[in-house]
């Protein structure tokens, strides 16, 4: 990254140019976004990760724009057609579309009707028609009859072809049409003949129209998918007569006979060239915009999932439930290591149930178990009830198992457990997810975790880029234990990557646990720059140097040591000592390289060194319902938010099918985005407004559950019934039909 475009980036982003320059320089030096946001606040003016990412993205766009402009200038110059006026127009262009409109007449293209007409000598006739003087066009055209032009009609057709191309390549006309499309165009879709049955899931779009300016991302992506699958015909256009009138206002001069030919050429230009070209452009732009919105929703959901509350280091019995094949049981220690695995059958009313009870009681006692983790898939609720029925006085947690099967069959799982089958690996993953969701989920492709919307329809390169950025941000926000983290978690730490992560794990296995952060410099391929980037995010609990367990960067250790010396206490006595920390005069330690932002962060770390920003985990209990057949309209039940989209929130109420709360049913106050009121894993109380057994769909309302006089759901036992309310079903089936089915096993 270089600072050439810093001024325009500052203008477009609203960020001070000094901060933009600082970020671009740091990125050019190889600094990562988490590092810049955390440890270079004094240079950037405390810009956060979102702002830094915005600068990086805008710098990339500006470079692409600059490269394209240079290519266009070179091409036109080589054609010998560059003029001062043309160069001025190129210099004034602010968007790629403006550049391309100016370049269009000079762009090499396949042979067109207009080029053939020019080769046949018809350009003077086209110019005569454009002047729209008095005279008979057919008589004028006779002068152009030759071997290639059969008659006057052919001559006039060729002239009109030239005029049509001229209109299409008029940059001012294209700019005006683009504005018209932006203001008034609609996205329209119709079902193709004979596709009604095969395309039943697109029924809402068989006769559909919505303004370009208003269509939400999920509906645009749904139409696009139907279009790509050959179910729907899609068009994007304003009213044709409005568009034609706008072009005619620029080109028609009089009511002469020639004007009729110009008018005919304009109609041809719009229908054959302009409208299809702009439709393609807008289809692409709407797709990109919809992709970005869907990807942003996915990334935010992923962030919330990765930062889910951890139970922490506990000895756990993890169970991967099943009916016919039984429940896989594993015991893992407080480091997540597998100690024992077994198989029990808890859904058969015979001697196997007694054996299952004996197995669980014995394992709980033998390994001094502290908690149970049970996968929330098939038979999850029933297995939860079995364990609770044993009355072992231990917490029982249902754990989201989306993507666990992907992990258990992966090369990562095979490497971790080469002698165990997929059922053991899956159960271990469920237990580890309870202990530390972040550490376990980084091993799985984010697209398999089940919190996205249209993840297969959006740009896959951009999706991966955004999700990787999200994972990296979360890992560095939490920090990583250098002596227990696996290579997948380490690979997301600022400045490390997969190769160095493997080297760290290998070094640790050969030399034992790291005693200090400085020891990292002994790891092959981990040089000074990588150390600078990663050291502050890596933690060594109980290290010899007390700051090695904190988020204080080694480059500022001397400052903290000086603080302790000035207070006449040892460094260990300063860490966590609120009384002593209050006596520190931060301003005293400001230098040319260390400013107030850094010093304030140091003070925060000294107060609570290495504090995990994630909140503690709380138990949750569903109502006494287990399948959609148990659900009736009017019930008020507890649930957990499992997915957020732009149109609503999906809630797990414990019956295998998540229900939908439309955005209009979330709050008594108007909200346009469910994310304004809810986060993933939020515990909510909902009222059942709709049950569609054939399609296995459940409609829910949060705000109606909060209505005056409505009885809250019981925390234990069955659901409450509420007085029947008038549910809002507006857009319900529409919304449901567009959510990608979750990756349940």
Secondary structure, DSSP 8 states (H G I E B T S, - for coil): --STTHHHHHHHHT--HHHHHHHHHHHHTT--HHHHHHH-HHHHTS--HHHHHHHHHHHHHHHHHHHHHHHHHHHHHHTT---HHHHHHHHH--SHHHHHHHHGGGS--S--HHHHHHHTT-HHHHHHHHHT-SS-HHHHHGGG--SS--SHHHHHHHHHHHHHHHHHT-HHHHHHHHHHHHHH-EEEEEE-TT-TTTTGGGGGGTEEEEETTT--HHHHHHHHHHHHTTSEEEEEE--HHHHHHHHHHHH---SSHHHHHHHHHHHHIIIIIIHHHHHHHHHHHHHHHHHHHHHHHHHHHHHHHHT-----S--EEEEE--STT-EEEEEE-TTS-EEEEEEE--SSSSHHHHHHHHHHHHHHHHTT--EEEEESSTTHHHHHHHHHHT----EEEEE--TTHHHHHTSHHHHHH-TTS-HHHHHHHHHHHHHH-HHHHHTTS-GGGSS--SSTTTS-HHHHHHHHHHHHHHHHHHH-EETTT--HHHHHTSTTTHHHHHHHHHHHHHHH-S-S-GGGGGGSTT--HHHHHHHGGGEE-TT-SSGGGGSS--GGGHHHHHHHHHHTTS-HHHHTT-HHHHHT--GGGG--SS--HHHHHHHHHHHHSTT---S---------S--SGGG--TTEEEEEEEEEE-SSEEEEE-SSSS-EEEEGGGT-SS--SSGGGT--TT-EEEEEEEEEETTTTEEEEESTTTTSTT-----SSSS-EE--------TTHHHHHTTS------
